[in-house]
Amino acid sequence: MRLMPRNKYIALCFLAIVFMLITMLTDSSRNLGNMRTKWISEIQQRVMLKMNTSTLSQTDINLRSQNWQEAYTNINRREALLFGKFPSKMGFLTIGIPSVKRRNMTYLENTLQSLVSKASPEDRGRVIIVVFLTDSNHTWVIHRAKEVYKRFKEHVDSGFIQIVHPPHILYPNFRLLERRFNDSPERVAWRSKQNLDYSYLMTYSQPLSKYYLQLEDDVIVTNNYTRKLKDFINRNPNKWLFLRMSKLGFIGLLFKNSDLLKVAEFLRILFDEKPCDLLINDLRVIKGQTKDILLSPSLFQHMGVISSLKHQIRHVKDKTFKD
């Protein structure tokens, strides 16, 4: 078909606009790719600096001395196990729950009761709940371990619940930490310790099951949570570092056991750099997972009000949660 001069002009203008858009999108994509590459390179350099003591200040060397770091890599699981027993074969899922002393309040028993009551007998044979009592007060740890064991004796004796606390766990001197994000010294110490607790719990749990789920000690769960979790895994067969079972920060992050030691090491090396939810997003991008993979409705709801950080009240809820 022959085009009139005016139609030719319009066609040429249209082609020119398309060409310009393609060029802009290509340049934009290239720039974003360059920014991502630069950002990843900066994180990797930061990790290398943390690992190379010859480039560190004396303060950083003290923070990263081998005395306390070995407690997070050379784990004696039998020594750390206070109550419970080890499975005879690898399970499907380990649920890691760190628990620390709160002022005049505890939520742990409610969390465990929710997990127990909403798991079928079959699930209880394939799932392990690991409660890591993270407080440095040994007297409190033993007292709480006995309380939890007495309340859930049947499930502890069966191996469904383990209660752990390594007798030789060490922490760096949190008073030496550099303040970041305009956080108070108390908050910097709190979130840095949280990173180390998660790192230990992941390393401890790595050989127990095929998948690992991170929870906190002040949540409740939805009905049939293990079936819904398994269905979500099956709907996402492609490569991922983690799946989100909740919108609430680190609550409900699911990892494969094959990735768990890498995640634990990342949190341990950069424990004082950022909060755990920011660090894990950095690692997600480095590992090539470009976006969050989120299950909705959520499987978990935050119910705690009294935070483990002193003098902090938190009213945080996942609006997608359905019991």
C-alpha positions in Angstrom: 0.0 0.0 0.0 1.3 3.4 -1.0 1.5 6.0 1.8 0.6 9.7 1.2 3.3 12.3 2.2 1.5 13.2 5.4 1.1 9.5 6.4 4.8 8.9 5.6 5.7 11.8 8.0 3.5 10.4 10.7 5.0 6.9 10.2 8.6 8.3 10.4 7.8 10.2 13.6 6.3 7.1 15.1 9.4 5.0 14.3 11.7 7.8 15.7 9.7 7.8 19.0 9.9 4.0 19.2 13.7 4.1 18.6 14.2 6.8 21.2 12.1 4.8 23.8 14.1 1.6 23.1 17.4 3.6 23.5 16.2 5.2 26.7 15.1 1.8 28.2 18.4 0.2 27.1 20.4 3.0 28.7 18.2 2.9 31.8 18.6 -0.9 32.1 22.4 -0.6 31.6 22.6 2.1 34.3 20.6 0.1 36.7 22.8 -2.9 36.0 25.9 -0.9 36.5 24.5 0.5 39.8 23.6 -3.0 41.0 27.1 -4.3 40.1 28.7 -1.4 41.9 26.5 -1.9 45.0 27.3 -5.6 45.1 31.0 -4.9 44.7 30.9 -2.5 47.6 29.2 -5.1 49.8 31.7 -7.7 48.8 34.6 -5.4 49.5 33.0 -4.7 52.9 32.9 -8.4 53.7 36.5 -8.9 52.6 37.6 -6.0 54.8 35.8 -7.5 57.8 37.6 -10.8 57.2 41.1 -9.3 56.7 42.3 -8.3 60.1 45.4 -6.5 58.6 43.0 -3.7 57.4 41.1 -3.3 60.6 41.4 -0.9 63.5 42.3 -2.3 66.9 38.6 -1.9 67.9 37.5 -4.0 65.0 40.2 -6.6 65.7 38.9 -6.9 69.2 35.3 -7.3 67.9 36.3 -10.0 65.5 38.8 -12.0 67.7 38.7 -15.7 67.1 37.8 -16.4 70.8 34.1 -15.6 70.3 33.7 -16.3 66.6 34.6 -19.9 66.9 31.5 -20.5 69.1 29.4 -19.7 66.0 31.2 -22.0 63.6 32.4 -25.0 65.6 29.1 -26.0 67.2 28.8 -28.9 69.6 25.1 -29.7 69.2 25.0 -32.4 71.8 26.6 -30.1 74.4 24.1 -27.3 73.4 21.0 -29.4 73.7 19.4 -28.9 77.1 16.1 -30.9 76.5 15.0 -32.9 73.5 16.5 -35.5 71.2 18.0 -35.5 67.7 16.1 -37.0 64.8 17.2 -40.4 63.3 16.9 -38.9 59.8 16.7 -35.5 58.1 13.3 -33.9 58.5 11.3 -31.6 56.2 11.4 -28.4 58.2 13.2 -26.8 61.2 11.6 -23.8 62.9 14.2 -21.7 64.7 13.0 -19.5 67.6 15.4 -17.4 69.5 14.1 -16.3 72.9 15.4 -13.8 75.4 14.3 -12.5 78.7 11.7 -9.7 78.6 10.7 -7.5 81.4 7.8 -9.0 83.3 6.5 -10.7 80.2 6.9 -13.9 78.1 5.2 -15.0 74.9 7.2 -18.1 74.2 4.7 -20.6 75.6 1.8 -19.1 73.5 4.0 -19.3 70.4 4.9 -22.9 71.0 1.3 -23.8 71.8 0.2 -22.3 68.5 2.8 -24.2 66.5 2.0 -27.5 68.3 -1.8 -27.2 68.2 -1.9 -26.3 64.5 0.4 -29.1 63.3 -1.0 -32.5 62.5 0.5 -35.7 64.1 2.1 -36.4 60.8 3.7 -33.0 60.6 5.1 -33.4 64.1 7.2 -36.3 62.8 8.7 -34.2 60.0 9.1 -30.8 61.8 11.6 -29.8 64.5 11.1 -26.6 66.6 14.4 -25.4 68.0 14.1 -22.9 70.9 17.4 -21.1 71.4 17.4 -19.4 74.8 19.8 -16.5 74.1 20.1 -14.7 77.4 23.5 -14.6 79.0 22.0 -15.1 82.4 22.7 -18.8 82.9 20.4 -19.1 85.9 17.5 -17.7 84.0 18.2 -20.0 81.0 18.1 -23.1 83.1 15.0 -22.0 84.9 13.2 -21.2 81.6 14.4 -24.4 80.0 12.8 -26.4 82.8 9.6 -24.4 82.6 9.2 -25.0 78.9 10.1 -28.6 79.2 7.5 -29.2 81.9 4.8 -27.5 79.8 5.6 -29.3 76.6 7.2 -32.5 77.9 5.4 -34.8 75.5 6.6 -32.9 72.5 10.2 -32.4 73.8 10.6 -36.1 74.6 9.3 -37.0 71.1 11.9 -34.7 69.4 9.3 -32.3 68.1 10.8 -29.5 70.3 14.4 -29.0 71.2 15.6 -26.5 73.8 19.2 -25.3 73.3 21.7 -23.0 74.9 25.4 -23.5 74.3 27.3 -23.3 77.6 30.3 -21.5 76.0 28.5 -19.0 73.8 30.4 -15.7 73.7 29.6 -12.3 72.4 31.9 -9.4 71.5 32.0 -6.2 73.5 29.0 -4.4 72.2 30.1 -1.2 73.8 32.8 -1.0 71.1 30.3 -1.0 68.2 30.1 2.0 65.8 26.7 3.7 65.7 24.9 3.5 62.4 21.5 4.6 61.1 21.4 7.1 64.0 20.5 4.2 66.3 21.1 4.5 70.1 24.0 2.5 71.5 21.4 0.2 73.1 19.7 -0.5 69.8 23.0 -1.1 68.0 23.9 -3.7 70.6 20.5 -5.3 70.5 20.3 -5.7 66.7 24.0 -6.8 66.5 23.3 -9.5 69.1 20.2 -10.5 67.2 22.3 -11.1 64.0 24.7 -13.3 66.0 21.9 -15.3 67.6 20.3 -15.9 64.2 23.7 -17.0 62.8 24.2 -19.5 65.6 20.6 -20.9 65.4 20.9 -21.3 61.6 24.3 -23.1 61.9 22.9 -25.4 64.7 19.8 -26.2 62.6 21.4 -26.7 59.2 21.7 -30.5 59.2 18.4 -31.2 60.8 16.0 -30.8 57.8 15.6 -29.8 54.2 14.2 -26.3 55.0 14.6 -23.8 57.8 12.1 -21.3 58.9 13.0 -18.2 61.0 10.4 -17.1 63.6 10.4 -15.0 66.8 9.1 -16.0 70.2 6.0 -13.8 70.0 4.0 -15.0 67.0 1.0 -17.2 66.4 0.4 -19.3 63.3 -2.5 -20.1 60.9 -4.1 -23.4 60.6 -2.4 -26.1 58.4 0.7 -23.9 58.2 3.0 -26.7 57.2 0.8 -27.7 54.3 0.4 -24.1 53.1 4.2 -23.7 53.3 4.9 -26.8 51.3 2.3 -25.8 48.7 4.1 -22.4 48.4 7.5 -24.1 47.9 6.0 -26.3 45.1 4.6 -23.2 43.4 8.1 -21.6 43.4 10.4 -24.2 41.9 12.9 -21.6 40.5 16.1 -20.4 42.2 15.6 -18.3 45.3 17.5 -17.5 48.5 14.4 -17.2 50.7 10.6 -17.1 50.5 8.6 -14.8 52.7 5.7 -16.3 54.7 5.0 -12.9 56.4 5.5 -9.2 55.7 7.0 -8.6 59.1 10.8 -8.3 58.7 12.7 -11.5 59.4 9.6 -13.3 60.7 8.6 -16.2 58.4 11.7 -16.3 56.2 12.2 -19.7 54.7 15.6 -21.0 53.5 16.9 -24.2 52.0 19.4 -26.0 54.2 21.9 -25.9 51.4 22.0 -22.0 51.7 21.8 -21.8 55.4 25.5 -21.8 56.3 26.1 -19.0 53.7 23.4 -16.9 55.3 24.7 -17.6 58.8 28.2 -16.6 57.8 26.9 -13.4 56.1 25.1 -12.4 59.3 28.0 -13.2 61.5 30.6 -11.3 59.4 28.4 -8.2 59.0 26.7 -8.5 62.4 27.4 -4.9 63.4 26.7 -3.3 60.0 22.9 -3.4 59.6 19.7 -4.9 61.1 19.1 -8.4 60.0 16.2 -7.5 57.7 18.4 -5.1 55.7 21.4 -7.5 55.6 19.3 -10.3 54.2 18.0 -8.1 51.4 21.6 -7.3 50.5 22.4 -11.0 50.3 19.2 -11.7 48.3 20.3 -9.3 45.6 23.9 -10.6 45.6 22.5 -14.1 45.1 20.5 -13.0 42.1 17.0 -13.0 43.6 15.7 -9.7 42.3 12.5 -9.4 44.3 10.7 -10.7 47.3 8.6 -13.8 46.8 5.8 -13.3 49.3 3.0 -15.6 50.4 -0.3 -13.9 51.0 -2.3 -14.4 53.2 0.6 -14.6 55.8 1.1 -17.7 57.8 2.3 -15.8 60.9 1.1 -12.9 63.0 3.1 -10.9 65.5 1.4 -10.8 68.9 4.1 -9.4 71.2 3.8 -5.8 72.5 6.8 -5.7 75.0 9.9 -5.9 72.8 13.1 -7.7 73.8 14.7 -4.3 73.4 14.3 -2.5 76.8 11.8 0.3 77.1 10.3 -0.4 73.6 6.7 -1.1 72.9 5.8 -2.5 69.5 2.3 -2.7 68.0 3.2 -4.5 64.7 0.6 -6.5 62.8 0.5 -8.3 59.4 -2.9 -7.2 58.0 -2.9 -10.2 55.5 -2.9 -12.8 58.3 -5.9 -15.1 58.5 -6.3 -17.5 61.4 
